Amino acid sequence: MKIDLLSPASFDGGQPHAQFDWLREHAPVYRHAEPDGPGFWAVTRYADVRSVGRDSATFSSEPTIMITDPTPESGFEFGDHKMMLMMDPPQHTEYRKLISREFTQAPAVAMTPWIDAFARDIVDAVIERGECDFVADIAGEMPSYVIARLMGLPLADGRKLYELTEIIHTAPEALPEGAQADAVRRMFEYGMGVIAEKRARPADDLASRLLHAEVDGKQLDDMDFLLFFLLLIDAGGDTTRNLVGAGMLALLEHPEQYALLKSDPERYLSAARDELLRWVSPVIYMRRTATRDTEIAGNPIAAGDKVVMYYGAANRDAEAFDRADGFDITRRPNRHLAFGGGTHICLGQHVARVEIDALLREVIARMPDLELAAEPEWLASNFISGPRTMPVRFRPGRRIATD
């Protein structure tokens, strides 16, 4: 079995489950070569992925959660500043507190009415055409609108910023030279405009609150804010956009399961959403760095080694899931790791669930006879899994929202 978890080609069409199956059975802690680096340990079993993710003292998020260390040319080297994803406790804990209140379960549930309204508007925009790009027009719209509203930005700007996140997540070799760094620069330029606007006219939104937030008695500076802004725009769209896109593809590929979901959405939607998260695993991996000599499942790990957790592999581990290779929207329990775990468990998971449910509910109710109009084109990435485009057609309907 040829193992290559660096090439985006391995992830074209979804997770490379043949490779993952071989690794879990023969080399669950696998020393993977890295052409321009020292190599890394690929961890693929559920128990090991869960254990590494919960042990931030031994497996650090610094200097980065990406396989490749940041360089100035990459656009992801920020000097003395760090994105929250690249922090460990207690610093990570203090920064997470600044925004965690907005994303806990109760506030997320309270967002349901206006997120449901977004879902109606999104479907209204395409319903009369009978065709659309399911990723750009449906799956990508929702998280763009939600994070824009939370940050106090024009909704149309949320969509423009989403286009930059696609560039950031695309493998560098699939882009013109310097494209990722340019996307980060443009994101920061927009963020500087947000700083000026919210300082001049603060409002009841997340951006304004961040600009007045303090950590250890010190107010966040411009770069602190920009890194929060990048994180929220970037991570705020990943799970929903890629889960809804790839999840709908999974439902179309399993028509009996889709028919069951459509037969009683209120009964099956919650379990179906979790099964889609397990099945798709939108975030492919997260890296940690060993802080000391240790071991994983009997394999010695040296201090400084890169350790990479593969969530798609863990979520198909037969030791953790009955019928792990079967797609079952009634699966209970479903302790998938699509949102990660430990101190870095996805902050926006509760909001993502509300978004996913709202979109799926609206699509099921109002887009009958949905089918592929052309083969999906997948995002060229070894970090994020999901289709970049997915043309579909369906029976046209009528708008229901009032202008």
QUITATA-V994799 format. One line per field, one symbol per residue. phi: phi as a letter, one per 30 degrees, with the letter a starting at -180 (. if undefined). burial: + if it has 9 or more other C-alpha atoms within 8 Angstrom, else -. Layout:
phi=???
burial=???
//
This chain:
phi=.dcbccdeddcdjkdddddddddedcadbcdcdbecadjacccbdedddddddccddcbddcdaccddddbeddicccidcbdedcccdddeedddedbdedcddddddddeeddddedddddedcdddiaacdddccdddedddddddddiceeddeddddddddddddeedcbdeiddddddedddddddddedddddbdbdbddddddcdbbhicdddededdddddddddddceddeddddddddddddbeddddddddaeddcddddedddddddhecdabcbbddadabbhicdbdejddbcccdddddcdddcbdhecccbdcebdbcdcdciaidceedcdddedddddddddddddbbdhdadcaddcdddaccbclddbadbbaddbcdbdcd
burial=------++-+++-++---++++++---+++-+-+----++++++++-+++-+++++-++++++++-+--+---+++-----++++++++--+++++-+++--++--+++-++--++-+++++++-+++-++++++++++++++++++++++++-+-+++-++-++-++++++--+---+++++++-++--++-++-+++-----+++++++-+-+---++---+++++++++++-++++++++++++--+++-+--++-+++--+--++++++++++++++++++++++++-++-+----+++-++++++++++++++-++--+--+-+-+--+-+++-+++-+--++++++++++++++++++-+++-+-+---+++++++-++++++++++++++------
//
